[in-house]
Amino acid sequence: MILLSEVKKLVFIYNADSGAMNTIKDWWHKLLKPSTYSCNLCVQTFSAFGMKKDWKEFINKLNVPVEFLKKDKFSLEFLHRDEFKEKYDMPNAKFPSAYLHSDSKLRLFISQDEMNSVNTLDELMELVNQKIKEEGL
């Protein structure tokens, strides 16, 4: 179990690359063939118009301190896979997924299989809450 005081951030990684061209390509892919899109985290948390309101409200109301409440105690970070690979030395990481970052170390929080198993935004939010409880955060 990681103590809350040790946790610096919760890192969510999309199975997509950053950049304007990738964003446009992904937008069209989700619009035309959503069933073949490879990032379930993207599908569940974003609409064609941006981050879903319910997800935004959920991450801002997590039952753990968030960055704007307790600066430097716990914050959220959302990265594309290329940004994650550039920032963290985790060559075997699979996406989409989420990690706990504490004391300069990453530990798997939600696996690729778990992330891909959710079928709705509500299921994803339930999974995040369940993992937070399991970690004692």
C-alpha positions in Angstrom: 0.0 0.0 0.0 1.3 3.5 -0.9 0.6 6.2 1.6 -1.2 9.3 0.3 1.7 11.5 1.5 4.0 9.5 -0.9 1.7 9.8 -3.9 2.6 12.6 -6.2 0.2 11.9 -9.1 -2.1 9.5 -10.9 -0.9 9.2 -14.5 -3.4 8.1 -17.2 -1.9 7.2 -20.6 -4.0 7.2 -23.8 -3.2 4.6 -26.5 -2.7 7.5 -29.0 0.0 9.9 -29.9 0.0 13.6 -29.4 0.0 16.4 -32.0 -2.5 18.1 -34.2 -2.3 15.7 -37.1 -2.8 12.7 -34.8 -5.7 14.4 -33.1 -7.4 15.0 -36.4 -6.7 11.4 -37.6 -8.0 10.0 -34.3 -11.1 12.2 -34.4 -12.0 10.9 -37.8 -11.3 7.3 -36.8 -13.5 7.5 -33.7 -16.3 9.1 -35.8 -16.2 6.7 -38.8 -15.1 3.4 -37.2 -15.4 3.7 -33.4 -15.4 -0.1 -32.8 -11.9 -0.4 -34.3 -10.4 2.5 -32.3 -7.5 1.3 -30.1 -7.9 3.6 -27.1 -10.7 2.7 -24.9 -9.7 5.4 -22.4 -10.2 8.0 -25.2 -13.5 6.5 -26.3 -14.9 6.5 -22.8 -13.6 10.0 -21.7 -13.9 12.1 -24.9 -16.7 13.0 -27.2 -16.2 14.6 -30.6 -16.2 18.0 -28.8 -13.6 17.3 -26.1 -13.4 15.8 -22.7 -16.8 14.5 -21.5 -18.4 16.7 -18.8 -19.1 13.8 -16.4 -15.4 12.6 -16.6 -14.1 16.1 -16.0 -16.4 16.5 -13.0 -15.4 13.0 -11.7 -11.6 13.7 -11.9 -12.1 17.0 -10.2 -14.1 15.4 -7.4 -12.1 12.3 -6.7 -12.1 11.2 -3.1 -8.4 12.0 -2.8 -6.8 15.3 -2.6 -6.2 16.8 -6.1 -3.7 19.4 -7.2 -5.8 22.5 -6.8 -6.7 21.5 -3.2 -3.4 20.3 -1.9 -0.6 21.4 -4.2 2.2 18.9 -4.7 0.4 16.2 -2.7 -1.7 14.5 -5.5 -2.3 15.5 -9.0 -3.6 14.0 -12.2 -1.6 13.7 -15.4 -3.0 12.7 -18.8 -0.4 11.7 -21.4 -0.4 10.3 -24.9 1.8 7.2 -25.4 4.6 9.1 -27.1 4.7 11.7 -24.3 4.7 8.9 -21.7 7.6 7.1 -23.4 9.6 10.3 -23.6 9.0 11.2 -19.9 9.2 7.8 -18.2 11.6 4.8 -18.7 8.9 2.1 -19.0 9.6 0.4 -22.4 7.2 -2.5 -21.6 4.2 -0.3 -20.7 1.0 -1.1 -22.4 -1.7 1.4 -23.2 -4.3 2.6 -22.3 -3.4 2.3 -18.6 -2.9 4.3 -15.5 0.0 4.5 -13.0 0.6 5.8 -9.5 3.7 8.0 -9.4 5.4 8.2 -6.0 9.0 8.8 -4.9 10.1 9.0 -8.6 8.7 5.5 -9.2 5.7 4.4 -11.3 3.5 1.5 -10.2 0.7 0.1 -12.3 -2.7 1.3 -11.1 -5.1 0.2 -13.9 -3.8 -2.3 -16.4 -4.4 -2.3 -20.2 -6.8 -5.3 -19.8 -8.7 -3.5 -17.0 -8.9 -0.3 -19.0 -10.1 -2.1 -22.1 -12.7 -4.1 -20.2 -14.9 -1.1 -19.3 -17.8 -0.5 -21.7 -19.1 2.8 -20.3 -17.8 5.9 -18.6 -19.7 4.9 -15.5 -17.8 1.6 -15.4 -14.5 3.4 -15.8 -15.3 5.8 -12.9 -16.3 2.8 -10.8 -13.0 1.1 -11.6 -11.0 4.2 -10.6 -12.9 4.5 -7.4 -12.4 0.8 -6.7 -8.7 1.1 -7.3 -8.4 4.2 -5.1 -10.1 2.2 -2.2 -7.8 -0.8 -2.8 -4.8 1.5 -2.5 -6.1 3.2 0.6 -6.0 6.6 -1.0 
